[in-house]
Amino acid sequence: MSEAAFYPALTEIFREVFMRDVALRPDLTARDVPGWDSFKQIEIIVALEERYGIKFHTRELDALGSVGDLARTLAQKTTA
């Protein structure tokens, strides 16, 4: 799957975690979204792991700097 194919699922998960619509774009970071703290980050990651049946490694999580990074990592993990 391409990175872009993950944005509908990411949008749904962000909506559930933040309880509001968040306009996702590849360069969006936690600094851009009020309330995106480490607890919300964990909720997002756990939801993605459950949805796609994958596990993120610490090194992968440390490399996530933006929504685009997250989509890219999802694409790599689900095609591997």
Phi and psi restraints in degrees (range 20) as a CNS / XPLOR table:
assign (resid 1 and name C) (resid 2 and name N)
       (resid 2 and name CA) (resid 2 and name C) 1.0 -81.1 20.0 2
assign (resid 2 and name N) (resid 2 and name CA)
       (resid 2 and name C) (resid 3 and name N) 1.0 161.8 20.0 2
assign (resid 2 and name C) (resid 3 and name N)
       (resid 3 and name CA) (resid 3 and name C) 1.0 -57.3 20.0 2
assign (resid 3 and name N) (resid 3 and name CA)
       (resid 3 and name C) (resid 4 and name N) 1.0 -42.4 20.0 2
assign (resid 3 and name C) (resid 4 and name N)
       (resid 4 and name CA) (resid 4 and name C) 1.0 -61.1 20.0 2
assign (resid 4 and name N) (resid 4 and name CA)
       (resid 4 and name C) (resid 5 and name N) 1.0 -28.6 20.0 2
assign (resid 4 and name C) (resid 5 and name N)
       (resid 5 and name CA) (resid 5 and name C) 1.0 -66.4 20.0 2
assign (resid 5 and name N) (resid 5 and name CA)
       (resid 5 and name C) (resid 6 and name N) 1.0 -18.7 20.0 2
assign (resid 5 and name C) (resid 6 and name N)
       (resid 6 and name CA) (resid 6 and name C) 1.0 -87.2 20.0 2
assign (resid 6 and name N) (resid 6 and name CA)
       (resid 6 and name C) (resid 7 and name N) 1.0 -12.9 20.0 2
assign (resid 6 and name C) (resid 7 and name N)
       (resid 7 and name CA) (resid 7 and name C) 1.0 -63.4 20.0 2
assign (resid 7 and name N) (resid 7 and name CA)
       (resid 7 and name C) (resid 8 and name N) 1.0 -37.1 20.0 2
assign (resid 7 and name C) (resid 8 and name N)
       (resid 8 and name CA) (resid 8 and name C) 1.0 -61.0 20.0 2
assign (resid 8 and name N) (resid 8 and name CA)
       (resid 8 and name C) (resid 9 and name N) 1.0 -43.0 20.0 2
assign (resid 8 and name C) (resid 9 and name N)
       (resid 9 and name CA) (resid 9 and name C) 1.0 -68.2 20.0 2
assign (resid 9 and name N) (resid 9 and name CA)
       (resid 9 and name C) (resid 10 and name N) 1.0 -41.5 20.0 2
assign (resid 9 and name C) (resid 10 and name N)
       (resid 10 and name CA) (resid 10 and name C) 1.0 -61.1 20.0 2
assign (resid 10 and name N) (resid 10 and name CA)
       (resid 10 and name C) (resid 11 and name N) 1.0 -42.0 20.0 2
assign (resid 10 and name C) (resid 11 and name N)
       (resid 11 and name CA) (resid 11 and name C) 1.0 -60.9 20.0 2
assign (resid 11 and name N) (resid 11 and name CA)
       (resid 11 and name C) (resid 12 and name N) 1.0 -43.4 20.0 2
assign (resid 11 and name C) (resid 12 and name N)
       (resid 12 and name CA) (resid 12 and name C) 1.0 -62.7 20.0 2
assign (resid 12 and name N) (resid 12 and name CA)
       (resid 12 and name C) (resid 13 and name N) 1.0 -45.0 20.0 2
assign (resid 12 and name C) (resid 13 and name N)
       (resid 13 and name CA) (resid 13 and name C) 1.0 -66.1 20.0 2
assign (resid 13 and name N) (resid 13 and name CA)
       (resid 13 and name C) (resid 14 and name N) 1.0 -43.4 20.0 2
assign (resid 13 and name C) (resid 14 and name N)
       (resid 14 and name CA) (resid 14 and name C) 1.0 -62.2 20.0 2
assign (resid 14 and name N) (resid 14 and name CA)
       (resid 14 and name C) (resid 15 and name N) 1.0 -39.3 20.0 2
assign (resid 14 and name C) (resid 15 and name N)
       (resid 15 and name CA) (resid 15 and name C) 1.0 -62.2 20.0 2
assign (resid 15 and name N) (resid 15 and name CA)
       (resid 15 and name C) (resid 16 and name N) 1.0 -41.9 20.0 2
assign (resid 15 and name C) (resid 16 and name N)
       (resid 16 and name CA) (resid 16 and name C) 1.0 -68.2 20.0 2
assign (resid 16 and name N) (resid 16 and name CA)
       (resid 16 and name C) (resid 17 and name N) 1.0 -42.5 20.0 2
assign (resid 16 and name C) (resid 17 and name N)
       (resid 17 and name CA) (resid 17 and name C) 1.0 -69.4 20.0 2
assign (resid 17 and name N) (resid 17 and name CA)
       (resid 17 and name C) (resid 18 and name N) 1.0 -44.2 20.0 2
assign (resid 17 and name C) (resid 18 and name N)
       (resid 18 and name CA) (resid 18 and name C) 1.0 -94.0 20.0 2
assign (resid 18 and name N) (resid 18 and name CA)
       (resid 18 and name C) (resid 19 and name N) 1.0 -6.9 20.0 2
assign (resid 18 and name C) (resid 19 and name N)
       (resid 19 and name CA) (resid 19 and name C) 1.0 55.4 20.0 2
assign (resid 19 and name N) (resid 19 and name CA)
       (resid 19 and name C) (resid 20 and name N) 1.0 36.5 20.0 2
assign (resid 19 and name C) (resid 20 and name N)
       (resid 20 and name CA) (resid 20 and name C) 1.0 -166.1 20.0 2
assign (resid 20 and name N) (resid 20 and name CA)
       (resid 20 and name C) (resid 21 and name N) 1.0 164.8 20.0 2
assign (resid 20 and name C) (resid 21 and name N)
       (resid 21 and name CA) (resid 21 and name C) 1.0 -74.1 20.0 2
assign (resid 21 and name N) (resid 21 and name CA)
       (resid 21 and name C) (resid 22 and name N) 1.0 136.4 20.0 2
assign (resid 21 and name C) (resid 22 and name N)
       (resid 22 and name CA) (resid 22 and name C) 1.0 -124.9 20.0 2
assign (resid 22 and name N) (resid 22 and name CA)
       (resid 22 and name C) (resid 23 and name N) 1.0 121.2 20.0 2
assign (resid 22 and name C) (resid 23 and name N)
       (resid 23 and name CA) (resid 23 and name C) 1.0 -76.6 20.0 2
assign (resid 23 and name N) (resid 23 and name CA)
       (resid 23 and name C) (resid 24 and name N) 1.0 102.7 20.0 2
assign (resid 23 and name C) (resid 24 and name N)
       (resid 24 and name CA) (resid 24 and name C) 1.0 -81.4 20.0 2
assign (resid 24 and name N) (resid 24 and name CA)
       (resid 24 and name C) (resid 25 and name N) 1.0 141.2 20.0 2
assign (resid 24 and name C) (resid 25 and name N)
       (resid 25 and name CA) (resid 25 and name C) 1.0 -147.8 20.0 2
assign (resid 25 and name N) (resid 25 and name CA)
       (resid 25 and name C) (resid 26 and name N) 1.0 157.0 20.0 2
assign (resid 25 and name C) (resid 26 and name N)
       (resid 26 and name CA) (resid 26 and name C) 1.0 -56.4 20.0 2
assign (resid 26 and name N) (resid 26 and name CA)
       (resid 26 and name C) (resid 27 and name N) 1.0 -33.2 20.0 2
assign (resid 26 and name C) (resid 27 and name N)
       (resid 27 and name CA) (resid 27 and name C) 1.0 -91.6 20.0 2
assign (resid 27 and name N) (resid 27 and name CA)
       (resid 27 and name C) (resid 28 and name N) 1.0 5.9 20.0 2
assign (resid 27 and name C) (resid 28 and name N)
       (resid 28 and name CA) (resid 28 and name C) 1.0 -68.7 20.0 2
assign (resid 28 and name N) (resid 28 and name CA)
       (resid 28 and name C) (resid 29 and name N) 1.0 132.7 20.0 2
assign (resid 28 and name C) (resid 29 and name N)
       (resid 29 and name CA) (resid 29 and name C) 1.0 -124.8 20.0 2
assign (resid 29 and name N) (resid 29 and name CA)
       (resid 29 and name C) (resid 30 and name N) 1.0 172.3 20.0 2
assign (resid 29 and name C) (resid 30 and name N)
       (resid 30 and name CA) (resid 30 and name C) 1.0 -59.6 20.0 2
assign (resid 30 and name N) (resid 30 and name CA)
       (resid 30 and name C) (resid 31 and name N) 1.0 -32.0 20.0 2
assign (resid 30 and name C) (resid 31 and name N)
       (resid 31 and name CA) (resid 31 and name C) 1.0 -63.6 20.0 2
assign (resid 31 and name N) (resid 31 and name CA)
       (resid 31 and name C) (resid 32 and name N) 1.0 -24.9 20.0 2
assign (resid 31 and name C) (resid 32 and name N)
       (resid 32 and name CA) (resid 32 and name C) 1.0 -83.7 20.0 2
assign (resid 32 and name N) (resid 32 and name CA)
       (resid 32 and name C) (resid 33 and name N) 1.0 -12.9 20.0 2
assign (resid 32 and name C) (resid 33 and name N)
       (resid 33 and name CA) (resid 33 and name C) 1.0 -119.1 20.0 2
assign (resid 33 and name N) (resid 33 and name CA)
       (resid 33 and name C) (resid 34 and name N) 1.0 112.2 20.0 2
assign (resid 33 and name C) (resid 34 and name N)
       (resid 34 and name CA) (resid 34 and name C) 1.0 -57.4 20.0 2
assign (resid 34 and name N) (resid 34 and name CA)
       (resid 34 and name C) (resid 35 and name N) 1.0 131.9 20.0 2
assign (resid 34 and name C) (resid 35 and name N)
       (resid 35 and name CA) (resid 35 and name C) 1.0 90.2 20.0 2
assign (resid 35 and name N) (resid 35 and name CA)
       (resid 35 and name C) (resid 36 and name N) 1.0 -3.2 20.0 2
assign (resid 35 and name C) (resid 36 and name N)
       (resid 36 and name CA) (resid 36 and name C) 1.0 -82.4 20.0 2
assign (resid 36 and name N) (resid 36 and name CA)
       (resid 36 and name C) (resid 37 and name N) 1.0 94.9 20.0 2
assign (resid 36 and name C) (resid 37 and name N)
       (resid 37 and name CA) (resid 37 and name C) 1.0 -115.3 20.0 2
assign (resid 37 and name N) (resid 37 and name CA)
       (resid 37 and name C) (resid 38 and name N) 1.0 -171.5 20.0 2
assign (resid 37 and name C) (resid 38 and name N)
       (resid 38 and name CA) (resid 38 and name C) 1.0 -64.8 20.0 2
assign (resid 38 and name N) (resid 38 and name CA)
       (resid 38 and name C) (resid 39 and name N) 1.0 -31.4 20.0 2
assign (resid 38 and name C) (resid 39 and name N)
       (resid 39 and name CA) (resid 39 and name C) 1.0 -68.8 20.0 2
assign (resid 39 and name N) (resid 39 and name CA)
       (resid 39 and name C) (resid 40 and name N) 1.0 -41.9 20.0 2
assign (resid 39 and name C) (resid 40 and name N)
       (resid 40 and name CA) (resid 40 and name C) 1.0 -65.0 20.0 2
assign (resid 40 and name N) (resid 40 and name CA)
       (resid 40 and name C) (resid 41 and name N) 1.0 -38.1 20.0 2
assign (resid 40 and name C) (resid 41 and name N)
       (resid 41 and name CA) (resid 41 and name C) 1.0 -59.9 20.0 2
assign (resid 41 and name N) (resid 41 and name CA)
       (resid 41 and name C) (resid 42 and name N) 1.0 -42.9 20.0 2
assign (resid 41 and name C) (resid 42 and name N)
       (resid 42 and name CA) (resid 42 and name C) 1.0 -63.1 20.0 2
assign (resid 42 and name N) (resid 42 and name CA)
       (resid 42 and name C) (resid 43 and name N) 1.0 -43.2 20.0 2
assign (resid 42 and name C) (resid 43 and name N)
       (resid 43 and name CA) (resid 43 and name C) 1.0 -59.5 20.0 2
assign (resid 43 and name N) (resid 43 and name CA)
       (resid 43 and name C) (resid 44 and name N) 1.0 -42.7 20.0 2
assign (resid 43 and name C) (resid 44 and name N)
       (resid 44 and name CA) (resid 44 and name C) 1.0 -62.9 20.0 2
assign (resid 44 and name N) (resid 44 and name CA)
       (resid 44 and name C) (resid 45 and name N) 1.0 -47.7 20.0 2
assign (resid 44 and name C) (resid 45 and name N)
       (resid 45 and name CA) (resid 45 and name C) 1.0 -63.9 20.0 2
assign (resid 45 and name N) (resid 45 and name CA)
       (resid 45 and name C) (resid 46 and name N) 1.0 -45.3 20.0 2
assign (resid 45 and name C) (resid 46 and name N)
       (resid 46 and name CA) (resid 46 and name C) 1.0 -62.1 20.0 2
assign (resid 46 and name N) (resid 46 and name CA)
       (resid 46 and name C) (resid 47 and name N) 1.0 -42.7 20.0 2
assign (resid 46 and name C) (resid 47 and name N)
       (resid 47 and name CA) (resid 47 and name C) 1.0 -61.7 20.0 2
assign (resid 47 and name N) (resid 47 and name CA)
       (resid 47 and name C) (resid 48 and name N) 1.0 -40.9 20.0 2
assign (resid 47 and name C) (resid 48 and name N)
       (resid 48 and name CA) (resid 48 and name C) 1.0 -67.7 20.0 2
assign (resid 48 and name N) (resid 48 and name CA)
       (resid 48 and name C) (resid 49 and name N) 1.0 -41.0 20.0 2
assign (resid 48 and name C) (resid 49 and name N)
       (resid 49 and name CA) (resid 49 and name C) 1.0 -61.1 20.0 2
assign (resid 49 and name N) (resid 49 and name CA)
       (resid 49 and name C) (resid 50 and name N) 1.0 -42.5 20.0 2
assign (resid 49 and name C) (resid 50 and name N)
       (resid 50 and name CA) (resid 50 and name C) 1.0 -67.7 20.0 2
assign (resid 50 and name N) (resid 50 and name CA)
       (resid 50 and name C) (resid 51 and name N) 1.0 -43.5 20.0 2
assign (resid 50 and name C) (resid 51 and name N)
       (resid 51 and name CA) (resid 51 and name C) 1.0 -64.6 20.0 2
assign (resid 51 and name N) (resid 51 and name CA)
       (resid 51 and name C) (resid 52 and name N) 1.0 -42.3 20.0 2
assign (resid 51 and name C) (resid 52 and name N)
       (resid 52 and name CA) (resid 52 and name C) 1.0 -103.7 20.0 2
assign (resid 52 and name N) (resid 52 and name CA)
       (resid 52 and name C) (resid 53 and name N) 1.0 -1.2 20.0 2
assign (resid 52 and name C) (resid 53 and name N)
       (resid 53 and name CA) (resid 53 and name C) 1.0 62.7 20.0 2
assign (resid 53 and name N) (resid 53 and name CA)
       (resid 53 and name C) (resid 54 and name N) 1.0 40.8 20.0 2
assign (resid 53 and name C) (resid 54 and name N)
       (resid 54 and name CA) (resid 54 and name C) 1.0 -123.3 20.0 2
assign (resid 54 and name N) (resid 54 and name CA)
       (resid 54 and name C) (resid 55 and name N) 1.0 170.4 20.0 2
assign (resid 54 and name C) (resid 55 and name N)
       (resid 55 and name CA) (resid 55 and name C) 1.0 -131.7 20.0 2
assign (resid 55 and name N) (resid 55 and name CA)
       (resid 55 and name C) (resid 56 and name N) 1.0 134.3 20.0 2
assign (resid 55 and name C) (resid 56 and name N)
       (resid 56 and name CA) (resid 56 and name C) 1.0 -89.6 20.0 2
assign (resid 56 and name N) (resid 56 and name CA)
       (resid 56 and name C) (resid 57 and name N) 1.0 140.3 20.0 2
assign (resid 56 and name C) (resid 57 and name N)
       (resid 57 and name CA) (resid 57 and name C) 1.0 -93.5 20.0 2
assign (resid 57 and name N) (resid 57 and name CA)
       (resid 57 and name C) (resid 58 and name N) 1.0 155.4 20.0 2
assign (resid 57 and name C) (resid 58 and name N)
       (resid 58 and name CA) (resid 58 and name C) 1.0 -53.8 20.0 2
assign (resid 58 and name N) (resid 58 and name CA)
       (resid 58 and name C) (resid 59 and name N) 1.0 -42.3 20.0 2
assign (resid 58 and name C) (resid 59 and name N)
       (resid 59 and name CA) (resid 59 and name C) 1.0 -60.6 20.0 2
assign (resid 59 and name N) (resid 59 and name CA)
       (resid 59 and name C) (resid 60 and name N) 1.0 -39.1 20.0 2
assign (resid 59 and name C) (resid 60 and name N)
       (resid 60 and name CA) (resid 60 and name C) 1.0 -66.5 20.0 2
assign (resid 60 and name N) (resid 60 and name CA)
       (resid 60 and name C) (resid 61 and name N) 1.0 -42.3 20.0 2
assign (resid 60 and name C) (resid 61 and name N)
       (resid 61 and name CA) (resid 61 and name C) 1.0 -65.2 20.0 2
assign (resid 61 and name N) (resid 61 and name CA)
       (resid 61 and name C) (resid 62 and name N) 1.0 -38.9 20.0 2
assign (resid 61 and name C) (resid 62 and name N)
       (resid 62 and name CA) (resid 62 and name C) 1.0 -64.2 20.0 2
assign (resid 62 and name N) (resid 62 and name CA)
       (resid 62 and name C) (resid 63 and name N) 1.0 -26.9 20.0 2
assign (resid 62 and name C) (resid 63 and name N)
       (resid 63 and name CA) (resid 63 and name C) 1.0 -85.2 20.0 2
assign (resid 63 and name N) (resid 63 and name CA)
       (resid 63 and name C) (resid 64 and name N) 1.0 -6.7 20.0 2
assign (resid 63 and name C) (resid 64 and name N)
       (resid 64 and name CA) (resid 64 and name C) 1.0 -79.2 20.0 2
assign (resid 64 and name N) (resid 64 and name CA)
       (resid 64 and name C) (resid 65 and name N) 1.0 115.3 20.0 2
assign (resid 64 and name C) (resid 65 and name N)
       (resid 65 and name CA) (resid 65 and name C) 1.0 -116.9 20.0 2
assign (resid 65 and name N) (resid 65 and name CA)
       (resid 65 and name C) (resid 66 and name N) 1.0 -13.7 20.0 2
assign (resid 65 and name C) (resid 66 and name N)
       (resid 66 and name CA) (resid 66 and name C) 1.0 -155.0 20.0 2
assign (resid 66 and name N) (resid 66 and name CA)
       (resid 66 and name C) (resid 67 and name N) 1.0 170.3 20.0 2
assign (resid 66 and name C) (resid 67 and name N)
       (resid 67 and name CA) (resid 67 and name C) 1.0 -62.6 20.0 2
assign (resid 67 and name N) (resid 67 and name CA)
       (resid 67 and name C) (resid 68 and name N) 1.0 -35.3 20.0 2
assign (resid 67 and name C) (resid 68 and name N)
       (resid 68 and name CA) (resid 68 and name C) 1.0 -61.8 20.0 2
assign (resid 68 and name N) (resid 68 and name CA)
       (resid 68 and name C) (resid 69 and name N) 1.0 -40.3 20.0 2
assign (resid 68 and name C) (resid 69 and name N)
       (resid 69 and name CA) (resid 69 and name C) 1.0 -61.8 20.0 2
assign (resid 69 and name N) (resid 69 and name CA)
       (resid 69 and name C) (resid 70 and name N) 1.0 -40.9 20.0 2
assign (resid 69 and name C) (resid 70 and name N)
       (resid 70 and name CA) (resid 70 and name C) 1.0 -64.3 20.0 2
assign (resid 70 and name N) (resid 70 and name CA)
       (resid 70 and name C) (resid 71 and name N) 1.0 -46.5 20.0 2
assign (resid 70 and name C) (resid 71 and name N)
       (resid 71 and name CA) (resid 71 and name C) 1.0 -62.4 20.0 2
assign (resid 71 and name N) (resid 71 and name CA)
       (resid 71 and name C) (resid 72 and name N) 1.0 -40.7 20.0 2
assign (resid 71 and name C) (resid 72 and name N)
       (resid 72 and name CA) (resid 72 and name C) 1.0 -63.4 20.0 2
assign (resid 72 and name N) (resid 72 and name CA)
       (resid 72 and name C) (resid 73 and name N) 1.0 -43.4 20.0 2
assign (resid 72 and name C) (resid 73 and name N)
       (resid 73 and name CA) (resid 73 and name C) 1.0 -66.1 20.0 2
assign (resid 73 and name N) (resid 73 and name CA)
       (resid 73 and name C) (resid 74 and name N) 1.0 -39.6 20.0 2
assign (resid 73 and name C) (resid 74 and name N)
       (resid 74 and name CA) (resid 74 and name C) 1.0 -61.4 20.0 2
assign (resid 74 and name N) (resid 74 and name CA)
       (resid 74 and name C) (resid 75 and name N) 1.0 -44.2 20.0 2
assign (resid 74 and name C) (resid 75 and name N)
       (resid 75 and name CA) (resid 75 and name C) 1.0 -60.4 20.0 2
assign (resid 75 and name N) (resid 75 and name CA)
       (resid 75 and name C) (resid 76 and name N) 1.0 -41.1 20.0 2
assign (resid 75 and name C) (resid 76 and name N)
       (resid 76 and name CA) (resid 76 and name C) 1.0 -68.9 20.0 2
assign (resid 76 and name N) (resid 76 and name CA)
       (resid 76 and name C) (resid 77 and name N) 1.0 -42.4 20.0 2
assign (resid 76 and name C) (resid 77 and name N)
       (resid 77 and name CA) (resid 77 and name C) 1.0 -71.7 20.0 2
assign (resid 77 and name N) (resid 77 and name CA)
       (resid 77 and name C) (resid 78 and name N) 1.0 -32.8 20.0 2
assign (resid 77 and name C) (resid 78 and name N)
       (resid 78 and name CA) (resid 78 and name C) 1.0 -85.7 20.0 2
assign (resid 78 and name N) (resid 78 and name CA)
       (resid 78 and name C) (resid 79 and name N) 1.0 -13.3 20.0 2
assign (resid 78 and name C) (resid 79 and name N)
       (resid 79 and name CA) (resid 79 and name C) 1.0 -102.1 20.0 2
assign (resid 79 and name N) (resid 79 and name CA)
       (resid 79 and name C) (resid 80 and name N) 1.0 -9.0 20.0 2
